[in-house]
Amino acid sequence: MSYDGFQALRVAIDGGVAAVTIDHGAINLFDLTLIGEMDRLGRALAEDAAVRAVVLQSANPKFFIAHADVTLIQRVPVEIAPRAEKLGMFHAMCDRFRTMPKATIAKIEGVCRGGGSEFALSCDMRFAAIGRAVLGQPEVALGIIPGGGGCVRLPRLVGRARALEIVLGCGDFDAETAERYGYVNRALKADEIGPFIDALARRIASFPPTAVRLAKEAVLAADRNVEDDLVREERNFHATLADAEAKRRMEAAMARGLQTPTVEQGAIEDLLLALAR
């Protein structure tokens, strides 16, 4: 199967492991290009019998995926358009990495907020580099909600109380705290995360693919009602888009430098708090 023609992604397959490297601009913004390519990639990987494990990583040492493009969110219609599919495109794209019959692993070595965090949450496993990884869901401070799976997946991973701390507090979480909460599987030293994930992916890829597929299928039975919950989350997300305060806050955040490398690399809590003024 060919993985040529991507602009924002590079794919290398070796020994049953697909190494997917995100390389998209200064901050790996989850814009229409990256969303479309990740959707196309997920469909291809799901059908590729030669791939038994997928590792998602970034070419940018400072960003995994910064977050979804706020200018794109500002253009999302308030009403959900009728469709034949149960899930919207972003939900379906992310959920494919949860349901495909192979192991999916996110290697987080930089900033991973908002839609980037939600994409990582849809993977089977997440590992974070100590001193480099930053995770968070800052949407509520902008007047919207995590609408790409964060409200659905976080409670299943970290529990209700910690999910609300992450979603309502809108703070940044370092690798060690994310590990303690269950946001990621493990926090690993920067020089250890690559070899650890490579060995894990290759070990999984060496096992009989039928056993891997059926084991994952059995574990996914614990994710009851995920699709129904994602539909409800999508409905709530679209409801926030009509709110005048959400519109004002998104405009103010962009004016204050959101989606620029300088602002995104640091803690964005001061920017988010300033939006109230």
C-alpha positions as CSV (number, residue, x, y, z in Angstrom):
1,M,0.0,0.0,0.0
2,S,1.3,3.5,-0.9
3,Y,1.7,6.2,1.6
4,D,2.9,8.8,-0.9
5,G,1.3,12.2,-1.5
6,F,1.1,13.5,2.1
7,Q,2.1,17.1,2.8
8,A,1.9,17.1,6.6
9,L,2.8,13.5,7.4
10,R,5.7,11.1,6.7
11,V,5.1,7.4,6.9
12,A,7.8,4.7,7.2
13,I,7.0,1.0,7.6
14,D,9.5,-1.5,8.9
15,G,8.9,-4.8,10.5
16,G,5.1,-4.4,10.7
17,V,5.5,-1.0,12.5
18,A,4.2,2.2,10.8
19,A,6.1,5.2,12.1
20,V,4.0,8.3,11.3
21,T,5.8,11.6,11.7
22,I,3.8,14.8,11.9
23,D,5.6,17.6,10.1
24,H,3.2,20.5,9.6
25,G,4.3,24.1,10.0
26,A,5.6,25.8,13.1
27,I,3.3,24.2,15.7
28,N,1.7,21.2,13.9
29,L,-1.7,23.0,13.9
30,F,-4.7,20.7,13.5
31,D,-6.0,22.5,10.5
32,L,-8.0,21.2,7.5
33,T,-4.9,19.9,5.8
34,L,-3.7,17.8,8.8
35,I,-7.2,16.7,9.7
36,G,-7.8,15.5,6.1
37,E,-4.5,13.7,5.9
38,M,-4.9,12.0,9.3
39,D,-8.3,10.8,8.1
40,R,-6.9,9.5,4.9
41,L,-4.0,7.9,6.8
42,G,-6.2,6.2,9.3
43,R,-8.3,4.6,6.6
44,A,-5.2,3.3,4.8
45,L,-3.6,1.9,8.0
46,A,-6.8,0.2,9.1
47,E,-6.8,-1.8,5.8
48,D,-3.1,-2.5,5.6
49,A,-2.4,-6.1,6.6
50,A,1.4,-5.3,6.6
51,V,0.9,-2.9,9.5
52,R,0.4,-4.4,13.0
53,A,1.4,-1.4,15.2
54,V,1.4,2.4,14.6
55,V,3.6,4.9,16.3
56,L,2.6,8.6,15.9
57,Q,5.3,11.1,16.6
58,S,6.4,14.7,15.6
59,A,9.3,16.0,13.7
60,N,9.0,19.2,15.8
61,P,10.6,18.7,19.2
62,K,8.4,21.4,20.8
63,F,5.0,20.3,19.5
64,F,3.2,17.1,19.0
65,I,0.0,18.7,17.8
66,A,-0.6,22.2,19.3
67,H,-4.4,22.1,19.0
68,A,-7.2,22.5,16.5
69,D,-7.2,25.6,14.3
70,V,-9.3,28.2,16.2
71,T,-10.0,30.0,12.9
72,L,-11.5,26.8,11.6
73,I,-13.6,26.4,14.7
74,Q,-14.9,30.0,14.2
75,R,-16.3,29.0,10.9
76,V,-18.0,25.8,12.1
77,P,-21.8,26.1,11.6
78,V,-23.9,26.3,14.8
79,E,-26.2,23.6,13.4
80,I,-25.0,20.1,12.7
81,A,-25.7,19.3,9.1
82,P,-27.7,16.1,8.3
83,R,-25.5,13.2,7.5
84,A,-25.7,9.4,6.9
85,E,-22.8,8.7,9.2
86,K,-23.2,8.6,13.0
87,L,-20.0,10.5,13.8
88,G,-18.8,13.8,12.4
89,M,-15.5,13.8,10.4
90,F,-13.2,14.8,13.3
91,H,-14.7,12.3,15.7
92,A,-14.7,9.5,13.1
93,M,-11.0,10.3,12.2
94,C,-9.9,10.1,15.8
95,D,-12.0,7.1,16.6
96,R,-10.5,5.1,13.8
97,F,-7.2,5.1,15.7
98,R,-9.1,3.6,18.6
99,T,-10.9,0.9,16.6
100,M,-8.4,-0.1,13.9
101,P,-7.3,-3.8,14.4
102,K,-3.7,-2.9,15.3
103,A,-2.0,-1.1,18.2
104,T,-1.8,2.7,18.0
105,I,0.8,4.5,20.2
106,A,1.2,8.3,20.6
107,K,4.8,9.4,21.4
108,I,4.3,12.9,23.0
109,E,7.5,14.9,23.2
110,G,6.1,18.5,23.0
111,V,2.9,20.5,23.4
112,C,-0.3,18.5,23.0
113,R,-3.4,20.5,23.8
114,G,-7.0,20.7,22.7
115,G,-7.6,18.7,19.5
116,G,-4.1,17.4,19.7
117,S,-4.8,16.0,23.1
118,E,-8.1,14.6,21.9
119,F,-6.3,12.8,19.0
120,A,-3.7,11.3,21.4
121,L,-6.5,10.2,23.7
122,S,-8.1,8.2,20.9
123,C,-4.9,6.1,20.5
124,D,-4.5,2.9,22.4
125,M,-1.5,4.1,24.3
126,R,0.2,7.4,25.1
127,F,3.8,8.0,26.4
128,A,5.1,11.4,27.4
129,A,8.6,12.8,27.5
130,I,9.6,14.2,30.9
131,G,10.5,17.9,30.7
132,R,9.1,18.2,27.2
133,A,5.5,17.0,27.0
134,V,2.7,19.4,27.9
135,L,-0.9,18.2,27.8
136,G,-4.2,20.1,28.3
137,Q,-7.7,20.9,27.3
138,P,-8.0,24.7,27.3
139,E,-11.3,25.0,25.4
140,V,-13.6,26.0,28.2
141,A,-11.6,29.2,28.7
142,L,-12.4,30.1,25.1
143,G,-16.1,29.6,25.8
144,I,-16.4,26.2,24.0
145,I,-15.8,22.6,25.2
146,P,-13.5,19.9,24.1
147,G,-15.5,18.7,21.2
148,G,-13.2,16.1,19.6
149,G,-13.6,13.4,22.3
150,G,-11.9,15.0,25.3
151,C,-15.1,15.1,27.4
152,V,-15.8,11.4,26.5
153,R,-12.4,9.8,26.7
154,L,-10.9,11.6,29.7
155,P,-13.4,10.3,32.3
156,R,-12.8,6.8,31.1
157,L,-9.1,7.2,31.6
158,V,-8.6,9.4,34.7
159,G,-12.0,9.3,36.4
160,R,-14.7,11.9,36.7
161,A,-13.1,14.3,39.2
162,R,-9.7,14.5,37.4
163,A,-11.4,14.8,34.1
164,L,-13.3,17.8,35.4
165,E,-10.1,19.3,36.7
166,I,-8.5,19.0,33.3
167,V,-11.5,20.2,31.3
168,L,-12.8,23.0,33.6
169,G,-9.4,24.1,35.0
170,C,-7.9,24.5,31.5
171,G,-4.4,24.1,32.9
172,D,-1.3,22.4,31.5
173,F,-0.2,19.0,32.7
174,D,3.4,17.9,32.6
175,A,4.4,14.3,31.8
176,E,4.8,13.1,35.4
177,T,1.4,14.5,36.5
178,A,-0.2,13.1,33.3
179,E,1.2,9.7,34.2
180,R,-0.1,9.9,37.8
181,Y,-3.6,10.9,36.6
182,G,-3.7,8.2,33.9
183,Y,-3.8,10.8,31.1
184,V,-0.8,8.9,29.6
185,N,0.6,5.4,30.2
186,R,4.0,6.4,31.3
187,A,6.3,9.4,31.7
188,L,9.7,8.6,30.3
189,K,13.0,10.4,30.2
190,A,13.6,12.2,26.9
191,D,16.4,9.9,25.9
192,E,14.4,6.8,26.8
193,I,11.0,7.4,25.2
194,G,12.1,6.6,21.7
195,P,13.9,3.2,22.4
196,F,11.1,2.2,24.8
197,I,8.3,2.8,22.2
198,D,10.2,1.3,19.4
199,A,10.8,-1.9,21.4
200,L,7.1,-2.0,22.5
201,A,5.8,-1.5,19.0
202,R,8.1,-4.1,17.5
203,R,7.2,-6.6,20.2
204,I,3.5,-6.2,19.5
205,A,4.2,-6.4,15.7
206,S,6.0,-9.7,16.2
207,F,2.9,-11.4,17.7
208,P,0.2,-13.2,15.6
209,P,-2.0,-10.4,14.0
210,T,-5.2,-12.3,14.7
211,A,-4.4,-12.5,18.4
212,V,-3.6,-8.8,18.5
213,R,-6.8,-8.0,16.6
214,L,-9.0,-10.1,18.8
215,A,-7.4,-9.0,22.0
216,K,-7.9,-5.4,21.1
217,E,-11.5,-6.1,20.1
218,A,-12.2,-7.8,23.5
219,V,-10.6,-4.8,25.4
220,L,-12.7,-2.4,23.4
221,A,-15.8,-4.0,24.7
222,A,-15.1,-1.9,27.9
223,D,-15.7,1.3,25.8
224,R,-19.5,0.8,25.8
225,N,-21.6,3.7,24.4
226,V,-18.5,5.6,23.2
227,E,-20.1,6.6,19.9
228,D,-23.4,7.7,21.6
229,D,-21.4,9.8,24.0
230,L,-19.4,11.3,21.1
231,V,-22.6,12.3,19.4
232,R,-23.8,14.0,22.6
233,E,-20.4,15.8,23.0
234,E,-20.6,17.0,19.4
235,R,-24.1,18.4,20.1
236,N,-22.9,20.3,23.2
237,F,-19.9,21.6,21.3
238,H,-22.0,23.1,18.5
239,A,-24.3,24.6,21.1
240,T,-21.4,26.7,22.5
241,L,-20.6,28.1,19.0
242,A,-23.7,30.3,19.1
243,D,-22.6,32.0,22.4
244,A,-21.5,35.6,22.0
245,E,-18.9,35.3,24.8
246,A,-17.3,32.3,23.1
247,K,-17.0,34.3,19.8
248,R,-15.5,37.2,21.7
249,R,-13.0,35.1,23.6
250,M,-11.8,33.2,20.5
251,E,-11.2,36.5,18.7
252,A,-9.4,37.9,21.7
253,A,-7.2,34.9,22.0
254,M,-6.2,35.1,18.4
255,A,-5.4,38.8,18.8
256,R,-3.2,38.0,21.8
257,G,-1.0,35.6,19.8
258,L,-2.7,32.2,20.1
259,Q,-1.4,29.9,17.4
260,T,2.0,31.6,17.3
261,P,5.0,29.5,18.3
262,T,6.1,32.0,21.0
263,V,2.8,31.9,22.9
264,E,2.0,28.2,22.3
265,Q,5.4,27.1,23.6
266,G,4.9,28.6,27.0
267,A,2.2,28.2,29.6
268,I,-0.9,29.8,28.0
269,E,-2.8,30.1,31.4
270,D,-2.1,33.9,31.6
271,L,-3.5,34.4,28.1
272,L,-6.6,32.4,29.0
273,L,-7.2,34.2,32.2
274,A,-6.8,37.6,30.4
275,L,-9.7,36.7,28.2
276,A,-12.1,37.5,31.0
277,R,-11.0,41.1,30.9
